[in-house]
Amino acid sequence: MKASLDSVLAQSDVVFETIVVDGGSSDGTLSVAKSFGDVVRLVVEPGLRQAAAINRGAREACASSILVLSGDDVLYPGALAYLFRKLEAFPESEVTYAEADFIDANGSRVGHYPGGPYDATRFEGGCFVPHAAALVRREAFLAAGGLDESLDFAFDFDFWVRMSRRVAFEKIDECLAAIRMHPETKTLGSRMPAYREAFFVFKRHFGYVPYPWVFAYVNFLLGGGDQFFDPLKNTRWSMLLALPVGCLINFPKVVRFERDWLKARRIGTFLRER
């Protein structure tokens, strides 16, 4: 939390407010936030889950646009000013986002968030908008109903898909934030419920869970691991098992999944032969 707030308060060339919403944490969030004094506005409401806490913060905000930063994430110098200038330069857009890094518990770079150019159809394959590097107009956020408070893992994915059907997005190619990854994070430490929720969001919006997600899920069933620091293993058994599992998950779109599975198998065989 301290590194996150330090990175926010170090931002320059833009006027902003900093709100920390605590839903009853026991990890020292309150004491850290209070140590920054009046420059941080603290909202405490015990019992709030993460999505509800973010929605509460958005309602409390006075600014015209908002950026959601998790307690372990950091902004790079100049990020807020860059995002704000981009959003103001394109008044027809309601969201602007940039690239983001992955860092470990020590702050060392360990990867890059799978971002890339904006195309709403890309959401059919997963989330490519990093929350830590995305600025959204507050009115648009509220008009969309905010985050779905019934979700615990994929609420950002669900939100961006809903927003993509309502408003325009503007992409920045620069890397402006870092998302911290370590085995104790909620997503890496709870892979099964995280998968179930991601599948729910895929089915809700697209009626289909793509093959790469099914394949990753099967790998988790066979070998466990966090699938970030422990890479996926492209084995014969995981590919074979992905067919019945994917057909079950994607019923009644079995034929579509079978085609995707056959395509992936041909590519996988080619790679092994090479």
C-alpha positions in Angstrom: 0.0 0.0 0.0 2.8 2.5 0.9 4.5 2.0 -2.5 1.2 2.5 -4.3 0.4 5.7 -2.5 4.0 7.0 -2.9 3.7 6.5 -6.6 0.4 8.3 -6.7 1.4 11.3 -4.6 4.6 11.6 -6.7 2.5 12.4 -9.8 3.0 15.9 -11.2 1.5 18.4 -13.7 -2.1 17.4 -12.9 -4.5 18.1 -10.1 -5.9 15.0 -8.5 -7.5 13.6 -5.3 -6.5 10.4 -3.7 -9.1 8.2 -2.0 -8.4 5.0 -0.1 -11.5 2.8 0.5 -11.1 0.2 3.3 -13.7 -2.5 3.6 -12.4 -3.8 7.0 -8.9 -4.9 6.1 -6.5 -6.5 8.7 -3.3 -5.9 6.9 -2.4 -2.5 8.1 -4.1 -0.5 5.3 -5.7 1.9 7.7 -2.5 2.8 9.5 -0.6 3.2 6.2 -3.2 5.5 4.7 -3.4 7.6 7.9 0.4 8.0 7.9 0.0 10.2 4.8 -2.2 12.7 6.6 -4.7 14.9 4.9 -3.3 14.4 1.3 -5.2 11.0 1.4 -8.9 10.9 1.9 -9.8 7.7 3.8 -13.3 6.0 3.5 -13.9 3.2 5.9 -16.9 0.9 5.5 -16.4 -2.6 7.0 -17.8 -5.5 5.0 -17.2 -4.1 1.5 -15.8 -6.5 -1.0 -13.3 -5.2 -3.6 -15.8 -4.3 -6.3 -18.1 -2.6 -3.9 -15.2 -0.6 -2.4 -14.2 0.7 -5.8 -17.8 1.7 -6.5 -17.9 3.5 -3.2 -14.7 5.4 -4.1 -16.1 6.4 -7.5 -19.2 7.8 -5.8 -17.1 9.7 -3.3 -14.8 11.2 -5.9 -15.2 14.8 -7.0 -12.9 14.6 -10.0 -14.1 14.3 -13.6 -12.2 11.1 -14.2 -11.1 8.1 -12.1 -8.3 5.6 -12.1 -8.5 2.4 -9.9 -5.3 1.3 -8.4 -5.0 -1.9 -6.2 -3.0 -1.7 -3.0 0.1 -3.4 -4.5 0.1 -1.6 -7.9 2.2 1.5 -8.8 2.0 4.3 -11.3 5.1 5.4 -13.2 6.2 9.0 -13.1 3.9 11.3 -15.2 1.3 8.6 -15.8 -1.7 10.5 -14.5 -0.9 13.7 -16.5 -0.3 11.7 -19.6 -3.6 9.8 -19.3 -5.5 12.9 -18.5 -4.1 14.9 -21.4 -5.0 12.0 -23.8 -8.5 11.8 -22.5 -9.0 15.5 -22.8 -7.6 15.5 -26.3 -10.3 13.0 -27.4 -13.6 14.3 -26.0 -15.5 11.6 -27.9 -13.8 8.9 -25.8 -14.7 8.0 -22.3 -11.8 5.7 -21.5 -8.1 6.0 -22.2 -5.6 3.3 -21.3 -1.9 2.5 -21.6 0.4 -0.5 -21.3 1.5 -1.9 -18.0 4.2 -4.1 -16.6 4.1 -7.0 -14.1 6.4 -6.7 -11.1 7.2 -9.1 -8.3 7.0 -8.5 -4.6 10.4 -6.8 -4.7 9.4 -4.4 -7.5 11.4 -6.2 -10.2 9.9 -6.4 -13.6 8.8 -10.0 -14.4 6.6 -9.5 -17.5 4.3 -7.3 -19.4 0.5 -7.1 -19.2 -1.1 -8.6 -22.4 -2.4 -5.2 -23.7 -2.1 -4.2 -27.3 -4.2 -2.1 -29.7 -7.8 -1.4 -28.9 -10.4 -3.6 -30.7 -13.6 -4.4 -28.8 -13.8 -7.9 -30.4 -10.5 -8.7 -28.6 -12.5 -9.0 -25.4 -13.8 -12.4 -26.7 -10.3 -13.7 -25.9 -9.9 -12.1 -22.5 -9.2 -8.7 -20.8 -6.5 -6.6 -22.4 -7.2 -3.3 -20.6 -5.0 -3.0 -17.4 -7.0 -1.4 -14.6 -3.9 0.3 -13.2 -3.2 2.2 -16.4 -6.8 3.1 -17.4 -8.5 6.4 -16.8 -12.3 6.6 -17.2 -14.6 9.5 -17.0 -16.5 9.3 -13.7 -19.9 10.0 -15.3 -19.5 7.2 -17.7 -18.3 4.9 -14.9 -21.5 5.7 -12.9 -23.8 5.6 -15.9 -22.6 2.0 -16.6 -23.5 1.0 -13.1 -20.0 0.7 -11.9 -18.5 -2.7 -11.2 -20.6 -5.8 -10.7 -20.4 -6.2 -6.9 -21.3 -9.9 -7.1 -17.9 -10.6 -8.7 -14.6 -11.0 -6.8 -12.0 -11.7 -9.5 -13.2 -10.7 -13.0 -15.1 -7.5 -12.2 -12.7 -5.4 -14.3 -13.0 -7.7 -17.3 -16.8 -7.6 -17.0 -16.7 -3.8 -16.7 -14.6 -3.2 -19.7 -16.7 -5.4 -21.9 -19.8 -3.5 -20.8 -18.1 -0.2 -21.4 -16.9 -1.2 -24.8 -20.6 -1.6 -25.9 -21.4 1.9 -24.6 -18.4 4.2 -25.2 -15.2 4.8 -27.2 -11.7 3.9 -25.9 -8.5 5.6 -26.7 -5.2 3.7 -26.5 -1.7 4.9 -25.4 1.3 2.9 -26.4 3.5 3.9 -23.5 3.9 1.8 -20.4 2.5 3.8 -17.5 1.9 1.5 -14.6 3.0 -1.8 -12.9 0.8 -4.5 -11.5 2.4 -6.5 -8.7 2.2 -10.2 -8.9 3.2 -12.7 -6.1 1.8 -16.1 -5.0 -0.3 -14.5 -2.2 -2.3 -12.2 -4.5 -6.0 -13.0 -4.7 -6.0 -14.1 -8.3 -2.9 -16.3 -8.1 -3.8 -17.7 -4.7 -7.4 -18.7 -5.7 -7.1 -20.1 -9.2 -10.2 -22.3 -9.1 -12.7 -19.6 -8.2 -10.9 -17.2 -10.4 -11.4 -19.5 -13.4 -15.0 -20.1 -12.6 -15.7 -16.4 -12.4 -13.8 -15.7 -15.7 -15.8 -18.5 -17.4 -19.0 -16.9 -16.1 -18.1 -13.5 -17.5 -17.2 -15.1 -20.9 -20.5 -16.9 -21.0 -22.4 -13.9 -19.9 -21.1 -11.6 -22.6 -20.1 -14.0 -25.4 -21.8 -17.3 -24.7 -18.4 -19.0 -25.2 -15.2 -19.8 -23.3 -12.2 -19.7 -25.7 -9.8 -22.6 -26.1 -6.7 -21.0 -24.5 -8.7 -20.5 -21.3 -10.0 -24.0 -21.2 -6.5 -25.3 -21.9 -5.1 -23.3 -19.1 -7.8 -24.5 -16.8 -7.1 -28.1 -17.6 -3.4 -27.5 -16.9 -4.4 -26.2 -13.5 -6.5 -29.3 -12.9 -3.7 -31.6 -13.8 -0.8 -29.8 -12.2 -1.9 -27.0 -10.0 0.4 -24.0 -9.7 -0.3 -20.3 -10.0 0.2 -20.3 -13.8 2.2 -17.1 -13.7 5.4 -18.0 -12.0 4.7 -21.7 -12.9 4.4 -21.7 -16.7 1.7 -23.8 -18.5 2.9 -27.2 -19.8 1.8 -28.1 -23.3 1.4 -31.8 -22.8 -0.5 -34.4 -24.8 -2.7 -35.2 -21.8 -3.7 -31.6 -21.2 -4.6 -31.1 -24.8 -6.6 -34.3 -25.0 -8.5 -33.5 -21.8 -9.2 -30.0 -23.0 -11.6 -31.4 -25.6 -14.2 -33.0 -23.3 -13.8 -30.3 -20.7 -14.2 -27.5 -23.3 -17.2 -29.2 -24.9 -18.9 -29.5 -21.5 -18.2 -25.9 -20.6 -19.3 -24.6 -24.0 -22.4 -26.7 -24.4 -24.3 -26.2 -26.7 -21.5 -24.6 -28.8 -19.7 -27.9 -29.0 -19.0 -27.8 -32.8 -17.3 -24.4 -32.5 -15.1 -25.7 -29.6 -14.2 -28.8 -31.5 -13.0 -26.7 -34.5 -10.9 -24.5 -32.2 -9.5 -27.6 -30.5 -8.5 -29.2 -33.8 -6.9 -26.0 -34.9 -4.9 -25.7 -31.7 -3.9 -29.4 -31.9 -2.5 -28.9 -35.4 -0.5 -25.9 -34.3 0.7 -27.8 -31.2 1.8 -30.8 -33.3 3.6 -28.5 -35.7 5.5 -26.8 -32.9 6.5 -30.2 -31.4 7.7 -31.4 -34.8 9.8 -28.3 -35.3 
